[in-house]
Amino acid sequence: MAQQPDALWLVLTTEADQQRASALAEQLISRELAACVSFQVIQSCYRWEGRVEHADEVQLLIKTTAPGLSAVLGAIQALHSYDNPEILHWQAQPSHAYGAWAAASINSDA
């Protein structure tokens, strides 16, 4: 798929609580790796170490550009509180104005 000039990458991860989610988001924004991080409190059900688990978590939706994607993924791995964090990412086509704002908010050399 050809990269659109204003394309963004959406990165999804979860953290154990709002404090950890906010700390991760602050790092991504202050390092100019992401333009915006949205939060949503969720309940997760998953299998971990052979048992079915239920957990309250905070889901983060991180918006970045193609040049910022690998730095965001690396920062999540380095800063995340989980040993094996959920990290999903996909390309999205924002409105032209939002894409331009996001690109201006991210350090393309990061």
C-alpha positions in Angstrom: 0.0 0.0 0.0 1.5 3.4 -1.0 2.0 5.8 1.8 -0.3 8.8 1.7 1.5 12.1 2.4 -0.7 12.9 5.4 -1.0 9.3 6.6 -0.7 8.6 10.3 0.1 5.5 12.3 -2.1 4.5 15.1 -0.5 2.5 17.9 -2.6 0.8 20.5 -1.3 -0.4 23.9 -2.7 -0.9 27.4 -1.3 0.0 30.8 -2.3 -1.2 34.3 -3.7 2.1 35.5 -4.2 5.8 34.6 -1.0 6.9 36.4 1.2 4.5 34.3 -0.8 5.4 31.1 -0.3 9.1 31.7 3.4 8.7 32.4 3.9 6.8 29.1 1.8 9.3 27.2 3.8 12.2 28.7 7.1 10.6 27.6 5.8 10.1 24.0 4.5 13.7 23.8 7.4 15.4 25.5 9.9 13.5 23.2 7.8 14.6 20.2 7.3 11.0 19.1 3.5 11.3 19.1 1.1 14.1 18.3 -1.7 12.9 20.6 -2.5 10.0 23.0 -6.1 9.2 23.8 -7.1 7.1 26.9 -10.0 4.8 27.5 -10.6 2.7 30.6 -11.3 -0.9 29.6 -11.8 -4.3 31.0 -9.7 -7.1 29.5 -10.1 -10.9 29.6 -7.1 -12.9 28.4 -5.2 -16.1 29.1 -1.9 -15.6 30.9 0.4 -18.4 32.1 -2.4 -20.9 31.6 -5.1 -19.1 33.5 -8.0 -16.9 32.4 -7.4 -13.4 33.8 -9.7 -10.4 34.0 -8.2 -6.9 34.5 -9.1 -3.3 34.5 -6.7 -1.4 32.2 -6.2 1.8 30.5 -6.0 1.6 26.7 -3.8 4.2 24.9 -4.4 5.1 21.3 -1.2 6.9 20.1 -1.1 8.9 16.9 2.3 9.2 15.1 3.8 9.5 11.6 5.7 7.0 9.6 9.1 8.5 10.6 8.0 8.4 14.3 6.6 4.9 14.3 9.8 2.9 15.1 10.7 5.4 17.9 7.2 5.0 19.4 7.4 1.2 19.3 10.9 1.3 20.9 9.8 3.7 23.6 6.8 1.6 24.5 9.0 -1.5 24.9 11.5 0.5 27.0 9.0 2.3 29.3 6.1 -0.1 29.6 5.3 -1.6 33.0 4.3 -5.0 31.5 6.9 -7.7 30.6 4.9 -8.4 27.4 2.9 -5.3 26.5 0.2 -5.4 23.9 1.4 -3.3 20.9 -0.7 -3.1 17.8 -0.3 -0.6 15.0 -1.9 0.2 11.7 -1.9 3.0 9.1 -4.8 5.5 9.0 -5.8 8.3 6.7 -6.8 11.4 8.7 -8.3 14.6 7.5 -5.8 16.8 5.7 -5.8 19.4 8.5 -5.4 16.8 11.3 -2.6 15.0 9.5 -0.8 18.3 8.9 -1.1 19.2 12.6 0.1 15.8 13.7 3.1 15.9 11.4 4.0 19.4 12.7 3.8 18.0 16.3 6.3 15.2 15.8 10.0 15.5 15.5 10.7 13.6 12.2 14.4 13.2 13.3 13.4 11.4 16.6 
